[in-house]
Amino acid sequence: MALASAPGLGTGAVLTLYFLQHNLLWQIYPVWMLCYGIAVCAVGLFSQREVTNVGRAFLGAGTLNLLLFPDRGLPMMAVTFGGFHILYGILMARKDRW
């Protein structure tokens, strides 16, 4: 799973350095969501289907953020990273409970 997630997370790291070097770090948040979504989708190949769905949610949120709300990156990232993981945990707890 580490090898599967490495390209997405590595791309996020490289792009972070690029954005930092060009004083554009405030624009990195949607890119992080997209890179994380790619990594989670890749890990989802070795896990439950719900993991892939979380990755797809990050890809969708990152795309919307990049195209529609580029100046709202940090709040959007906070909502998605916190919200998607909490929602995933709740859904998985309910699934295992039944």
Biopython code that builds the backbone (N, CA, C, O; Angstrom):
import numpy as np
from Bio.PDB.StructureBuilder import StructureBuilder

atoms = [
    (1, "MET", "N", (0.825, -1.178, 0.000)),
    (1, "MET", "CA", (0.000, 0.000, 0.000)),
    (1, "MET", "C", (0.877, 1.252, 0.000)),
    (1, "MET", "O", (0.513, 2.269, -0.590)),
    (2, "ALA", "N", (2.019, 1.175, 0.655)),
    (2, "ALA", "CA", (2.922, 2.324, 0.652)),
    (2, "ALA", "C", (3.409, 2.624, -0.759)),
    (2, "ALA", "O", (3.498, 3.787, -1.155)),
    (3, "LEU", "N", (3.719, 1.592, -1.508)),
    (3, "LEU", "CA", (4.153, 1.801, -2.890)),
    (3, "LEU", "C", (3.027, 2.353, -3.756)),
    (3, "LEU", "O", (3.276, 3.155, -4.656)),
    (4, "ALA", "N", (1.810, 1.938, -3.498)),
    (4, "ALA", "CA", (0.671, 2.414, -4.276)),
    (4, "ALA", "C", (0.392, 3.892, -4.006)),
    (4, "ALA", "O", (0.030, 4.634, -4.920)),
    (5, "SER", "N", (0.557, 4.315, -2.763)),
    (5, "SER", "CA", (0.267, 5.705, -2.419)),
    (5, "SER", "C", (1.432, 6.648, -2.703)),
    (5, "SER", "O", (1.238, 7.863, -2.745)),
    (6, "ALA", "N", (2.624, 6.120, -2.896)),
    (6, "ALA", "CA", (3.816, 6.953, -3.070)),
    (6, "ALA", "C", (3.738, 7.932, -4.247)),
    (6, "ALA", "O", (4.132, 9.085, -4.075)),
    (7, "PRO", "N", (3.255, 7.541, -5.428)),
    (7, "PRO", "CA", (3.202, 8.518, -6.524)),
    (7, "PRO", "C", (2.317, 9.735, -6.219)),
    (7, "PRO", "O", (2.709, 10.868, -6.498)),
    (8, "GLY", "N", (1.158, 9.512, -5.662)),
    (8, "GLY", "CA", (0.271, 10.632, -5.336)),
    (8, "GLY", "C", (0.848, 11.529, -4.258)),
    (8, "GLY", "O", (0.848, 12.753, -4.393)),
    (9, "LEU", "N", (1.342, 10.918, -3.187)),
    (9, "LEU", "CA", (1.899, 11.706, -2.097)),
    (9, "LEU", "C", (3.214, 12.358, -2.501)),
    (9, "LEU", "O", (3.496, 13.489, -2.106)),
    (10, "GLY", "N", (4.019, 11.649, -3.285)),
    (10, "GLY", "CA", (5.274, 12.223, -3.773)),
    (10, "GLY", "C", (5.034, 13.406, -4.691)),
    (10, "GLY", "O", (5.754, 14.402, -4.625)),
    (11, "THR", "N", (4.027, 13.303, -5.545)),
    (11, "THR", "CA", (3.679, 14.422, -6.421)),
    (11, "THR", "C", (3.247, 15.626, -5.597)),
    (11, "THR", "O", (3.610, 16.759, -5.913)),
    (12, "GLY", "N", (2.484, 15.390, -4.554)),
    (12, "GLY", "CA", (2.086, 16.479, -3.659)),
    (12, "GLY", "C", (3.289, 17.146, -3.011)),
    (12, "GLY", "O", (3.316, 18.368, -2.866)),
    (13, "ALA", "N", (4.277, 16.361, -2.623)),
    (13, "ALA", "CA", (5.487, 16.919, -2.012)),
    (13, "ALA", "C", (6.280, 17.760, -3.013)),
    (13, "ALA", "O", (6.736, 18.855, -2.683)),
    (14, "VAL", "N", (6.440, 17.255, -4.221)),
    (14, "VAL", "CA", (7.186, 17.993, -5.251)),
    (14, "VAL", "C", (6.466, 19.293, -5.601)),
    (14, "VAL", "O", (7.098, 20.343, -5.714)),
    (15, "LEU", "N", (5.148, 19.225, -5.772)),
    (15, "LEU", "CA", (4.398, 20.438, -6.101)),
    (15, "LEU", "C", (4.412, 21.441, -4.951)),
    (15, "LEU", "O", (4.397, 22.650, -5.185)),
    (16, "THR", "N", (4.439, 20.952, -3.713)),
    (16, "THR", "CA", (4.555, 21.845, -2.566)),
    (16, "THR", "C", (5.857, 22.629, -2.637)),
    (16, "THR", "O", (5.863, 23.839, -2.412)),
    (17, "LEU", "N", (6.958, 21.955, -2.946)),
    (17, "LEU", "CA", (8.244, 22.645, -3.073)),
    (17, "LEU", "C", (8.203, 23.679, -4.195)),
    (17, "LEU", "O", (8.739, 24.777, -4.048)),
    (18, "TYR", "N", (7.573, 23.334, -5.310)),
    (18, "TYR", "CA", (7.451, 24.266, -6.428)),
    (18, "TYR", "C", (6.645, 25.500, -6.029)),
    (18, "TYR", "O", (7.070, 26.630, -6.268)),
    (19, "PHE", "N", (5.481, 25.277, -5.420)),
    (19, "PHE", "CA", (4.633, 26.394, -5.007)),
    (19, "PHE", "C", (5.338, 27.250, -3.964)),
    (19, "PHE", "O", (5.226, 28.476, -3.985)),
    (20, "LEU", "N", (6.060, 26.614, -3.058)),
    (20, "LEU", "CA", (6.802, 27.341, -2.030)),
    (20, "LEU", "C", (7.902, 28.193, -2.657)),
    (20, "LEU", "O", (8.100, 29.342, -2.263)),
    (21, "GLN", "N", (8.601, 27.645, -3.611)),
    (21, "GLN", "CA", (9.684, 28.353, -4.285)),
    (21, "GLN", "C", (9.168, 29.580, -5.045)),
    (21, "GLN", "O", (9.888, 30.569, -5.180)),
    (22, "HIS", "N", (7.954, 29.525, -5.530)),
    (22, "HIS", "CA", (7.386, 30.625, -6.314)),
    (22, "HIS", "C", (6.393, 31.486, -5.518)),
    (22, "HIS", "O", (5.599, 32.222, -6.104)),
    (23, "ASN", "N", (6.442, 31.392, -4.192)),
    (23, "ASN", "CA", (5.563, 32.166, -3.303)),
    (23, "ASN", "C", (4.080, 32.003, -3.644)),
    (23, "ASN", "O", (3.321, 32.972, -3.612)),
    (24, "LEU", "N", (3.683, 30.804, -3.962)),
    (24, "LEU", "CA", (2.292, 30.497, -4.301)),
    (24, "LEU", "C", (1.698, 29.463, -3.347)),
    (24, "LEU", "O", (0.727, 28.785, -3.686)),
    (25, "LEU", "N", (2.278, 29.345, -2.165)),
    (25, "LEU", "CA", (1.845, 28.283, -1.251)),
    (25, "LEU", "C", (0.359, 28.394, -0.895)),
    (25, "LEU", "O", (-0.272, 27.386, -0.579)),
    (26, "TRP", "N", (-0.197, 29.587, -0.942)),
    (26, "TRP", "CA", (-1.624, 29.759, -0.624)),
    (26, "TRP", "C", (-2.521, 29.047, -1.635)),
    (26, "TRP", "O", (-3.706, 28.845, -1.366)),
    (27, "GLN", "N", (-1.982, 28.666, -2.787)),
    (27, "GLN", "CA", (-2.767, 27.977, -3.812)),
    (27, "GLN", "C", (-2.610, 26.456, -3.773)),
    (27, "GLN", "O", (-3.172, 25.767, -4.625)),
    (28, "ILE", "N", (-1.871, 25.921, -2.819)),
    (28, "ILE", "CA", (-1.529, 24.494, -2.819)),
    (28, "ILE", "C", (-2.660, 23.598, -2.317)),
    (28, "ILE", "O", (-2.662, 22.403, -2.614)),
    (29, "TYR", "N", (-3.608, 24.130, -1.575)),
    (29, "TYR", "CA", (-4.587, 23.289, -0.892)),
    (29, "TYR", "C", (-5.421, 22.405, -1.828)),
    (29, "TYR", "O", (-5.576, 21.219, -1.538)),
    (30, "PRO", "N", (-5.960, 22.919, -2.925)),
    (30, "PRO", "CA", (-6.693, 22.012, -3.820)),
    (30, "PRO", "C", (-5.791, 20.944, -4.443)),
    (30, "PRO", "O", (-6.229, 19.823, -4.702)),
    (31, "VAL", "N", (-4.542, 21.300, -4.678)),
    (31, "VAL", "CA", (-3.586, 20.338, -5.233)),
    (31, "VAL", "C", (-3.335, 19.227, -4.227)),
    (31, "VAL", "O", (-3.245, 18.058, -4.602)),
    (32, "TRP", "N", (-3.220, 19.578, -2.959)),
    (32, "TRP", "CA", (-3.054, 18.552, -1.921)),
    (32, "TRP", "C", (-4.257, 17.615, -1.895)),
    (32, "TRP", "O", (-4.097, 16.400, -1.778)),
    (33, "MET", "N", (-5.463, 18.176, -2.002)),
    (33, "MET", "CA", (-6.659, 17.322, -2.002)),
    (33, "MET", "C", (-6.642, 16.361, -3.195)),
    (33, "MET", "O", (-6.986, 15.187, -3.057)),
    (34, "LEU", "N", (-6.246, 16.860, -4.351)),
    (34, "LEU", "CA", (-6.187, 16.009, -5.540)),
    (34, "LEU", "C", (-5.131, 14.915, -5.391)),
    (34, "LEU", "O", (-5.390, 13.754, -5.708)),
    (35, "CYS", "N", (-3.947, 15.282, -4.912)),
    (35, "CYS", "CA", (-2.878, 14.292, -4.744)),
    (35, "CYS", "C", (-3.244, 13.254, -3.684)),
    (35, "CYS", "O", (-2.973, 12.066, -3.855)),
    (36, "TYR", "N", (-3.853, 13.698, -2.602)),
    (36, "TYR", "CA", (-4.285, 12.769, -1.569)),
    (36, "TYR", "C", (-5.379, 11.850, -2.102)),
    (36, "TYR", "O", (-5.390, 10.655, -1.803)),
    (37, "GLY", "N", (-6.296, 12.402, -2.885)),
    (37, "GLY", "CA", (-7.347, 11.585, -3.490)),
    (37, "GLY", "C", (-6.785, 10.504, -4.393)),
    (37, "GLY", "O", (-7.266, 9.371, -4.385)),
    (38, "ILE", "N", (-5.761, 10.851, -5.177)),
    (38, "ILE", "CA", (-5.101, 9.862, -6.037)),
    (38, "ILE", "C", (-4.473, 8.766, -5.186)),
    (38, "ILE", "O", (-4.611, 7.582, -5.493)),
    (39, "ALA", "N", (-3.783, 9.157, -4.119)),
    (39, "ALA", "CA", (-3.126, 8.178, -3.246)),
    (39, "ALA", "C", (-4.150, 7.268, -2.572)),
    (39, "ALA", "O", (-3.937, 6.059, -2.482)),
    (40, "VAL", "N", (-5.250, 7.831, -2.102)),
    (40, "VAL", "CA", (-6.268, 7.023, -1.422)),
    (40, "VAL", "C", (-6.963, 6.080, -2.413)),
    (40, "VAL", "O", (-7.267, 4.937, -2.070)),
    (41, "CYS", "N", (-7.210, 6.549, -3.623)),
    (41, "CYS", "CA", (-7.794, 5.661, -4.638)),
    (41, "CYS", "C", (-6.860, 4.484, -4.926)),
    (41, "CYS", "O", (-7.316, 3.352, -5.090)),
    (42, "ALA", "N", (-5.570, 4.749, -4.987)),
    (42, "ALA", "CA", (-4.605, 3.676, -5.231)),
    (42, "ALA", "C", (-4.594, 2.679, -4.073)),
    (42, "ALA", "O", (-4.544, 1.469, -4.296)),
    (43, "VAL", "N", (-4.639, 3.176, -2.851)),
    (43, "VAL", "CA", (-4.676, 2.298, -1.680)),
    (43, "VAL", "C", (-5.990, 1.517, -1.652)),
    (43, "VAL", "O", (-6.036, 0.384, -1.174)),
    (44, "GLY", "N", (-7.052, 2.129, -2.164)),
    (44, "GLY", "CA", (-8.352, 1.465, -2.195)),
    (44, "GLY", "C", (-8.355, 0.186, -3.013)),
    (44, "GLY", "O", (-9.224, -0.666, -2.829)),
    (45, "LEU", "N", (-7.400, 0.045, -3.905)),
    (45, "LEU", "CA", (-7.301, -1.210, -4.667)),
    (45, "LEU", "C", (-6.987, -2.400, -3.766)),
    (45, "LEU", "O", (-7.269, -3.544, -4.122)),
    (46, "PHE", "N", (-6.405, -2.131, -2.601)),
    (46, "PHE", "CA", (-6.026, -3.188, -1.659)),
    (46, "PHE", "C", (-6.933, -3.228, -0.436)),
    (46, "PHE", "O", (-6.652, -3.948, 0.522)),
    (47, "SER", "N", (-8.008, -2.467, -0.465)),
    (47, "SER", "CA", (-8.848, -2.340, 0.715)),
    (47, "SER", "C", (-10.317, -2.428, 0.323)),
    (47, "SER", "O", (-10.660, -2.882, -0.769)),
    (48, "GLN", "N", (-11.163, -1.993, 1.223)),
    (48, "GLN", "CA", (-12.599, -2.013, 0.982)),
    (48, "GLN", "C", (-12.988, -0.941, -0.028)),
    (48, "GLN", "O", (-12.280, 0.050, -0.209)),
    (49, "ARG", "N", (-14.097, -1.153, -0.665)),
    (49, "ARG", "CA", (-14.587, -0.221, -1.684)),
    (49, "ARG", "C", (-14.779, 1.186, -1.125)),
    (49, "ARG", "O", (-14.590, 2.169, -1.842)),
    (50, "GLU", "N", (-15.147, 1.286, 0.132)),
    (50, "GLU", "CA", (-15.390, 2.594, 0.748)),
    (50, "GLU", "C", (-14.140, 3.468, 0.749)),
    (50, "GLU", "O", (-14.239, 4.693, 0.684)),
    (51, "VAL", "N", (-12.974, 2.851, 0.821)),
    (51, "VAL", "CA", (-11.725, 3.618, 0.791)),
    (51, "VAL", "C", (-11.577, 4.309, -0.562)),
    (51, "VAL", "O", (-11.201, 5.480, -0.624)),
    (52, "THR", "N", (-11.867, 3.598, -1.632)),
    (52, "THR", "CA", (-11.825, 4.197, -2.966)),
    (52, "THR", "C", (-12.839, 5.332, -3.074)),
    (52, "THR", "O", (-12.564, 6.349, -3.712)),
    (53, "ASN", "N", (-13.996, 5.170, -2.465)),
    (53, "ASN", "CA", (-15.005, 6.228, -2.493)),
    (53, "ASN", "C", (-14.533, 7.482, -1.764)),
    (53, "ASN", "O", (-14.840, 8.597, -2.187)),
    (54, "VAL", "N", (-13.794, 7.312, -0.680)),
    (54, "VAL", "CA", (-13.217, 8.466, 0.014)),
    (54, "VAL", "C", (-12.217, 9.164, -0.909)),
    (54, "VAL", "O", (-12.198, 10.393, -0.981)),
    (55, "GLY", "N", (-11.399, 8.403, -1.606)),
    (55, "GLY", "CA", (-10.465, 8.982, -2.559)),
    (55, "GLY", "C", (-11.173, 9.758, -3.650)),
    (55, "GLY", "O", (-10.743, 10.847, -4.029)),
    (56, "ARG", "N", (-12.251, 9.199, -4.152)),
    (56, "ARG", "CA", (-13.034, 9.894, -5.184)),
    (56, "ARG", "C", (-13.654, 11.178, -4.643)),
    (56, "ARG", "O", (-13.743, 12.180, -5.354)),
    (57, "ALA", "N", (-14.076, 11.144, -3.396)),
    (57, "ALA", "CA", (-14.631, 12.358, -2.788)),
    (57, "ALA", "C", (-13.569, 13.453, -2.722)),
    (57, "ALA", "O", (-13.860, 14.620, -2.986)),
    (58, "PHE", "N", (-12.340, 13.079, -2.371)),
    (58, "PHE", "CA", (-11.253, 14.062, -2.346)),
    (58, "PHE", "C", (-10.939, 14.583, -3.741)),
    (58, "PHE", "O", (-10.652, 15.768, -3.907)),
    (59, "LEU", "N", (-10.989, 13.717, -4.740)),
    (59, "LEU", "CA", (-10.756, 14.165, -6.114)),
    (59, "LEU", "C", (-11.838, 15.151, -6.549)),
    (59, "LEU", "O", (-11.537, 16.170, -7.171)),
    (60, "GLY", "N", (-13.071, 14.858, -6.229)),
    (60, "GLY", "CA", (-14.159, 15.771, -6.567)),
    (60, "GLY", "C", (-14.053, 17.097, -5.836)),
    (60, "GLY", "O", (-14.222, 18.160, -6.433)),
    (61, "ALA", "N", (-13.773, 17.032, -4.544)),
    (61, "ALA", "CA", (-13.657, 18.263, -3.755)),
    (61, "ALA", "C", (-12.471, 19.097, -4.219)),
    (61, "ALA", "O", (-12.569, 20.320, -4.318)),
    (62, "GLY", "N", (-11.364, 18.446, -4.499)),
    (62, "GLY", "CA", (-10.188, 19.174, -4.983)),
    (62, "GLY", "C", (-10.446, 19.827, -6.327)),
    (62, "GLY", "O", (-10.010, 20.953, -6.567)),
    (63, "THR", "N", (-11.146, 19.134, -7.198)),
    (63, "THR", "CA", (-11.477, 19.696, -8.513)),
    (63, "THR", "C", (-12.404, 20.899, -8.372)),
    (63, "THR", "O", (-12.168, 21.945, -8.976)),
    (64, "LEU", "N", (-13.457, 20.748, -7.576)),
    (64, "LEU", "CA", (-14.371, 21.872, -7.342)),
    (64, "LEU", "C", (-13.644, 23.055, -6.724)),
    (64, "LEU", "O", (-13.855, 24.200, -7.124)),
    (65, "ASN", "N", (-12.798, 22.778, -5.759)),
    (65, "ASN", "CA", (-12.055, 23.839, -5.097)),
    (65, "ASN", "C", (-11.136, 24.559, -6.075)),
    (65, "ASN", "O", (-11.064, 25.788, -6.079)),
    (66, "LEU", "N", (-10.445, 23.804, -6.890)),
    (66, "LEU", "CA", (-9.506, 24.389, -7.853)),
    (66, "LEU", "C", (-10.226, 25.231, -8.904)),
    (66, "LEU", "O", (-9.748, 26.305, -9.270)),
    (67, "LEU", "N", (-11.366, 24.756, -9.389)),
    (67, "LEU", "CA", (-12.058, 25.438, -10.479)),
    (67, "LEU", "C", (-13.028, 26.531, -10.021)),
    (67, "LEU", "O", (-13.164, 27.554, -10.691)),
    (68, "LEU", "N", (-13.699, 26.322, -8.891)),
    (68, "LEU", "CA", (-14.746, 27.253, -8.481)),
    (68, "LEU", "C", (-14.387, 28.150, -7.311)),
    (68, "LEU", "O", (-14.844, 29.291, -7.242)),
    (69, "PHE", "N", (-13.575, 27.649, -6.388)),
    (69, "PHE", "CA", (-13.277, 28.403, -5.169)),
    (69, "PHE", "C", (-11.772, 28.442, -4.885)),
    (69, "PHE", "O", (-11.348, 28.022, -3.809)),
    (70, "PRO", "N", (-10.960, 28.933, -5.817)),
    (70, "PRO", "CA", (-9.507, 28.867, -5.609)),
    (70, "PRO", "C", (-9.018, 29.698, -4.422)),
    (70, "PRO", "O", (-7.938, 29.433, -3.896)),
    (71, "ASP", "N", (-9.781, 30.683, -3.996)),
    (71, "ASP", "CA", (-9.368, 31.511, -2.863)),
    (71, "ASP", "C", (-9.849, 30.959, -1.523)),
    (71, "ASP", "O", (-9.597, 31.571, -0.485)),
    (72, "ARG", "N", (-10.528, 29.826, -1.525)),
    (72, "ARG", "CA", (-11.046, 29.215, -0.295)),
    (72, "ARG", "C", (-10.383, 27.866, -0.013)),
    (72, "ARG", "O", (-11.016, 26.964, 0.535)),
    (73, "GLY", "N", (-9.134, 27.731, -0.379)),
    (73, "GLY", "CA", (-8.448, 26.450, -0.282)),
    (73, "GLY", "C", (-8.308, 25.904, 1.123)),
    (73, "GLY", "O", (-8.637, 24.745, 1.373)),
    (74, "LEU", "N", (-7.824, 26.726, 2.046)),
    (74, "LEU", "CA", (-7.588, 26.229, 3.407)),
    (74, "LEU", "C", (-8.876, 25.822, 4.111)),
    (74, "LEU", "O", (-8.920, 24.734, 4.685)),
    (75, "PRO", "N", (-9.936, 26.646, 4.097)),
    (75, "PRO", "CA", (-11.168, 26.180, 4.739)),
    (75, "PRO", "C", (-11.745, 24.925, 4.080)),
    (75, "PRO", "O", (-12.253, 24.037, 4.764)),
    (76, "MET", "N", (-11.665, 24.858, 2.764)),
    (76, "MET", "CA", (-12.178, 23.681, 2.052)),
    (76, "MET", "C", (-11.381, 22.436, 2.439)),
    (76, "MET", "O", (-11.949, 21.361, 2.631)),
    (77, "MET", "N", (-10.070, 22.590, 2.550)),
    (77, "MET", "CA", (-9.253, 21.441, 2.928)),
    (77, "MET", "C", (-9.569, 20.992, 4.352)),
    (77, "MET", "O", (-9.624, 19.796, 4.637)),
    (78, "ALA", "N", (-9.776, 21.956, 5.239)),
    (78, "ALA", "CA", (-10.115, 21.608, 6.625)),
    (78, "ALA", "C", (-11.430, 20.847, 6.692)),
    (78, "ALA", "O", (-11.552, 19.860, 7.418)),
    (79, "VAL", "N", (-12.414, 21.315, 5.925)),
    (79, "VAL", "CA", (-13.724, 20.653, 5.918)),
    (79, "VAL", "C", (-13.615, 19.251, 5.316)),
    (79, "VAL", "O", (-14.190, 18.302, 5.849)),
    (80, "THR", "N", (-12.885, 19.117, 4.214)),
    (80, "THR", "CA", (-12.818, 17.811, 3.570)),
    (80, "THR", "C", (-11.987, 16.823, 4.372)),
    (80, "THR", "O", (-12.424, 15.694, 4.597)),
    (81, "PHE", "N", (-10.806, 17.221, 4.805)),
    (81, "PHE", "CA", (-9.971, 16.266, 5.534)),
    (81, "PHE", "C", (-10.630, 15.853, 6.845)),
    (81, "PHE", "O", (-10.629, 14.672, 7.193)),
    (82, "GLY", "N", (-11.182, 16.799, 7.560)),
    (82, "GLY", "CA", (-11.877, 16.444, 8.791)),
    (82, "GLY", "C", (-13.194, 15.747, 8.520)),
    (82, "GLY", "O", (-13.467, 14.678, 9.066)),
    (83, "GLY", "N", (-14.001, 16.352, 7.680)),
    (83, "GLY", "CA", (-15.351, 15.847, 7.426)),
    (83, "GLY", "C", (-15.392, 14.497, 6.742)),
    (83, "GLY", "O", (-16.142, 13.616, 7.162)),
    (84, "PHE", "N", (-14.596, 14.316, 5.689)),
    (84, "PHE", "CA", (-14.626, 13.045, 4.968)),
    (84, "PHE", "C", (-14.153, 11.894, 5.843)),
    (84, "PHE", "O", (-14.713, 10.799, 5.788)),
    (85, "HIS", "N", (-13.123, 12.135, 6.650)),
    (85, "HIS", "CA", (-12.623, 11.052, 7.497)),
    (85, "HIS", "C", (-13.592, 10.728, 8.634)),
    (85, "HIS", "O", (-13.771, 9.563, 8.990)),
    (86, "ILE", "N", (-14.206, 11.749, 9.192)),
    (86, "ILE", "CA", (-15.204, 11.505, 10.240)),
    (86, "ILE", "C", (-16.408, 10.766, 9.654)),
    (86, "ILE", "O", (-16.889, 9.798, 10.242)),
    (87, "LEU", "N", (-16.892, 11.219, 8.502)),
    (87, "LEU", "CA", (-18.019, 10.550, 7.852)),
    (87, "LEU", "C", (-17.673, 9.103, 7.506)),
    (87, "LEU", "O", (-18.489, 8.203, 7.704)),
    (88, "TYR", "N", (-16.480, 8.883, 6.996)),
    (88, "TYR", "CA", (-16.039, 7.519, 6.686)),
    (88, "TYR", "C", (-16.035, 6.662, 7.954)),
    (88, "TYR", "O", (-16.502, 5.523, 7.929)),
    (89, "GLY", "N", (-15.519, 7.191, 9.045)),
    (89, "GLY", "CA", (-15.498, 6.449, 10.302)),
    (89, "GLY", "C", (-16.886, 6.103, 10.801)),
    (89, "GLY", "O", (-17.125, 4.989, 11.268)),
    (90, "ILE", "N", (-17.798, 7.051, 10.704)),
    (90, "ILE", "CA", (-19.178, 6.802, 11.139)),
    (90, "ILE", "C", (-19.820, 5.723, 10.269)),
    (90, "ILE", "O", (-20.448, 4.797, 10.782)),
    (91, "LEU", "N", (-19.659, 5.847, 8.946)),
    (91, "LEU", "CA", (-20.252, 4.860, 8.043)),
    (91, "LEU", "C", (-19.668, 3.466, 8.264)),
    (91, "LEU", "O", (-20.399, 2.476, 8.227)),
    (92, "MET", "N", (-18.378, 3.382, 8.491)),
    (92, "MET", "CA", (-17.754, 2.078, 8.716)),
    (92, "MET", "C", (-18.174, 1.486, 10.061)),
    (92, "MET", "O", (-18.349, 0.273, 10.184)),
    (93, "ALA", "N", (-18.334, 2.339, 11.061)),
    (93, "ALA", "CA", (-18.782, 1.845, 12.371)),
    (93, "ALA", "C", (-20.204, 1.296, 12.266)),
    (93, "ALA", "O", (-20.520, 0.265, 12.860)),
    (94, "ARG", "N", (-21.048, 1.978, 11.518)),
    (94, "ARG", "CA", (-22.422, 1.502, 11.339)),
    (94, "ARG", "C", (-22.437, 0.211, 10.529)),
    (94, "ARG", "O", (-23.222, -0.694, 10.812)),
    (95, "LYS", "N", (-21.581, 0.126, 9.534)),
    (95, "LYS", "CA", (-21.531, -1.087, 8.706)),
    (95, "LYS", "C", (-21.070, -2.280, 9.520)),
    (95, "LYS", "O", (-21.639, -3.364, 9.396)),
    (96, "ASP", "N", (-20.059, -2.107, 10.342)),
    (96, "ASP", "CA", (-19.548, -3.210, 11.161)),
    (96, "ASP", "C", (-20.516, -3.576, 12.273)),
    (96, "ASP", "O", (-20.532, -4.718, 12.731)),
    (97, "ARG", "N", (-21.303, -2.639, 12.700)),
    (97, "ARG", "CA", (-22.241, -2.869, 13.782)),
    (97, "ARG", "C", (-23.396, -3.756, 13.349)),
    (97, "ARG", "O", (-23.895, -4.553, 14.143)),
    (98, "TRP", "N", (-23.820, -3.630, 12.114)),
    (98, "TRP", "CA", (-24.967, -4.391, 11.623)),
    (98, "TRP", "C", (-24.475, -5.724, 11.231)),
    (98, "TRP", "O", (-25.256, -6.562, 10.780)),
]
sb = StructureBuilder()
sb.init_structure("model")
sb.init_model(0)
sb.init_chain("A")
sb.init_seg("    ")
for serial, (resi, resn, name, xyz) in enumerate(atoms, 1):
    if name == "N":
        sb.init_residue(resn, " ", resi, " ")
    sb.init_atom(name, np.array(xyz, "f"), 0.0, 1.0, " ", f" {name:<3s}", serial, name[0])
structure = sb.get_structure()
